[in-house]
Amino acid sequence: MQVLSNSVKLAWVVGNRMILLNSNNQLLSSLTQFSSSPLSSLQFQLRTKSSSGRHRAAVATADVCDSNAALLVNGDLRALDPIFKIYGRRLAFSGPIVTVKVFEDNVLVRQLLETEGNGRVLVIDGGGSTRCALVGGNLAQWAHDMAWAGIIVNGCIRDVDEINACDIGVRALGSNPLKSNKKAVGDKHVPVQIAGTLIHDGEWLYADSDGILISKTELSV
């Protein structure tokens, strides 16, 4: 028996099958073909949904690459250069992308995170600047409360301990205790060039401990 999430309360192993139950003992899912360490392999098999609807399938990026070679060749699936550090409690996350382009100014970032996330991922092109932070602990908690799945920051964050205690996925170049400007300069929902990849608003992002993938469409493994 293992507690997995707010919606998945019990996981019973029967032979080579794992039975998932919620708190009302209702069947959520039944999984097969997991390894001798089933909980670790569930990263790409487990599909859950919390009461807020923020959780999607946790899909392993390595399996996505192995299963979609043709998409990698034609550019519909791209891997970001491995420049990001991992923050937040949610190591694997995915969702449709919302883009914002700013430079040492996080007013537009806050505006977006104050809206309903609906399981989306905010991709922030901060121009790669490491001179100040674009996301702090308060914004990360707000993003969690508004049901954003994750935040990618081509720049820095701060309040690292607070963010690491928050159930959200965050990737950033690093941390800097200095706060950003508040002039509301930037653009929302525009193409951004990050980590060697052009990313469009509305595309899909998949992230886990191996890296970050960008896909033109939602994928399944």
C-alpha positions in Angstrom: 0.0 0.0 0.0 1.3 3.4 -0.9 0.0 7.0 -0.8 0.6 8.5 -4.2 -1.4 11.8 -4.5 -4.5 13.6 -3.3 -6.7 11.6 -5.7 -4.8 8.3 -5.6 -4.9 7.1 -2.0 -4.2 3.4 -2.2 -2.1 1.3 -4.6 -2.5 -2.5 -4.4 -0.2 -4.8 -6.2 -1.9 -8.0 -7.4 0.4 -10.2 -9.5 1.7 -7.9 -12.3 -1.2 -5.5 -11.9 -1.4 -2.4 -9.7 -4.9 -1.4 -8.6 -5.4 2.3 -7.8 -8.1 3.4 -5.4 -9.3 6.8 -4.2 -10.3 7.8 -0.6 -13.7 6.4 -1.2 -12.3 3.0 -2.3 -13.4 3.7 -5.9 -11.3 2.2 -8.7 -9.2 4.9 -10.4 -7.1 2.8 -12.7 -5.4 -0.5 -13.2 -1.8 -0.7 -14.5 0.2 -3.5 -15.9 3.7 -4.2 -17.1 5.5 -2.4 -14.3 9.0 -3.4 -13.1 10.0 -4.8 -9.7 10.1 -1.2 -8.6 6.5 -0.2 -9.7 6.3 3.1 -8.0 9.4 4.5 -9.8 8.1 3.2 -13.1 4.7 4.9 -12.7 6.3 8.2 -13.8 5.1 7.5 -17.3 2.2 5.1 -16.7 0.2 6.8 -13.9 -2.7 9.0 -14.9 -4.3 10.9 -12.0 -6.4 13.9 -11.6 -6.8 16.0 -8.4 -9.9 17.8 -7.4 -8.7 21.0 -9.1 -7.9 19.2 -12.3 -4.3 20.3 -12.4 -2.6 16.9 -12.7 -2.1 15.3 -16.1 -0.3 12.2 -17.0 3.3 12.1 -15.8 5.0 11.1 -19.0 8.7 10.2 -19.0 10.5 12.3 -21.6 12.8 9.4 -22.5 9.8 7.3 -23.4 8.3 10.1 -25.4 11.6 10.4 -27.5 11.8 6.6 -28.0 8.2 6.5 -29.2 8.2 9.5 -31.4 11.4 9.3 -33.5 9.6 10.7 -36.6 8.5 13.8 -34.7 12.0 14.4 -33.6 13.2 14.2 -37.2 10.7 16.6 -38.6 10.9 19.1 -35.7 7.4 18.6 -34.3 9.1 17.4 -31.1 12.2 19.2 -29.7 14.3 18.8 -26.6 15.6 21.9 -24.9 19.3 22.3 -24.2 20.0 21.0 -20.7 20.6 24.4 -19.1 17.9 24.4 -16.4 18.0 23.5 -12.7 15.1 21.7 -11.1 13.0 23.3 -8.4 9.7 22.6 -6.8 8.2 19.4 -5.5 6.7 18.2 -8.7 9.5 16.6 -10.6 7.4 15.6 -13.7 4.8 17.8 -15.2 3.2 18.6 -18.6 0.6 20.9 -20.2 -0.1 23.4 -22.9 2.2 26.3 -23.0 1.6 30.0 -22.3 4.5 32.2 -23.3 5.6 35.6 -22.0 8.7 37.6 -23.0 10.2 40.0 -20.4 13.6 41.4 -19.3 14.3 41.9 -15.6 10.6 42.8 -15.1 8.0 40.3 -13.8 4.8 42.3 -13.8 3.4 40.4 -16.8 4.5 37.1 -15.2 2.4 38.0 -12.2 -0.6 39.0 -14.3 -0.6 35.6 -16.0 -0.1 33.5 -12.8 -3.0 35.3 -11.2 -5.3 33.8 -13.9 -6.6 30.2 -13.9 -3.8 27.9 -15.0 -6.0 24.9 -15.9 -3.0 22.7 -15.9 -1.0 24.9 -18.3 2.8 25.6 -18.1 4.1 29.2 -18.1 7.2 29.6 -20.2 9.0 32.8 -19.3 11.7 34.2 -21.6 13.7 36.4 -19.4 16.4 36.9 -22.0 18.7 34.6 -20.0 19.4 37.4 -17.5 20.7 36.2 -14.1 20.9 39.7 -12.5 17.5 39.4 -10.7 14.7 37.0 -10.1 11.5 36.8 -12.1 9.6 34.3 -9.8 9.7 34.1 -6.0 8.0 32.0 -3.4 4.8 34.0 -3.4 4.3 33.7 -7.2 5.1 30.0 -7.1 2.5 29.4 -4.4 0.0 31.6 -6.3 0.7 29.5 -9.4 0.0 26.3 -7.4 -3.3 27.7 -6.0 -4.4 28.8 -9.5 -3.7 25.3 -10.9 -0.7 25.9 -13.1 1.3 22.7 -13.7 4.7 24.3 -14.0 6.9 27.3 -14.7 9.9 27.5 -17.0 12.1 30.5 -16.4 14.8 31.5 -18.8 16.3 33.6 -16.0 16.4 33.3 -12.2 14.1 32.6 -9.3 14.4 33.4 -5.6 13.0 32.1 -2.3 14.3 28.7 -3.3 13.3 26.9 -0.1 9.7 28.2 -0.4 9.5 27.1 -4.0 11.0 23.7 -3.2 8.2 23.2 -0.6 5.5 24.0 -3.2 3.8 21.3 -5.2 4.6 22.7 -8.6 7.2 22.1 -11.2 9.8 24.9 -11.7 12.8 25.1 -13.9 15.2 28.0 -14.0 18.8 28.9 -14.8 19.5 29.6 -11.2 18.7 31.8 -8.2 19.3 35.4 -7.3 17.9 37.2 -4.2 17.4 40.5 -6.1 13.9 41.3 -7.1 13.0 42.5 -10.6 11.7 45.8 -12.0 8.0 46.6 -11.9 7.4 48.5 -15.2 5.1 46.0 -16.9 7.3 45.9 -20.0 7.1 42.8 -22.2 4.9 40.7 -24.4 2.4 37.8 -23.7 1.6 34.9 -26.1 4.5 35.5 -28.4 7.1 33.0 -29.9 10.1 32.8 -27.6 13.6 31.4 -28.3 14.8 29.4 -25.3 17.6 26.9 -24.9 18.1 26.5 -28.6 14.4 26.0 -29.4 11.7 28.3 -30.8 8.6 27.8 -28.6 5.1 28.9 -29.5 2.1 29.7 -27.3 -0.2 26.8 -27.3 2.4 24.1 -27.9 2.8 21.3 -25.3 5.6 20.9 -22.8 6.8 17.7 -21.0 9.3 17.9 -18.2 10.9 15.4 -15.8 14.3 14.8 -14.3 15.8 13.9 -17.7 14.9 17.2 -19.4 12.3 19.2 -21.2 10.5 18.5 -24.4 8.4 20.8 -26.6 5.7 19.3 -28.9 3.4 20.9 -31.4 0.6 18.7 -30.1 -0.4 16.7 -27.1 1.3 13.3 -27.0 0.5 10.0 -25.4 2.9 7.1 -24.7 
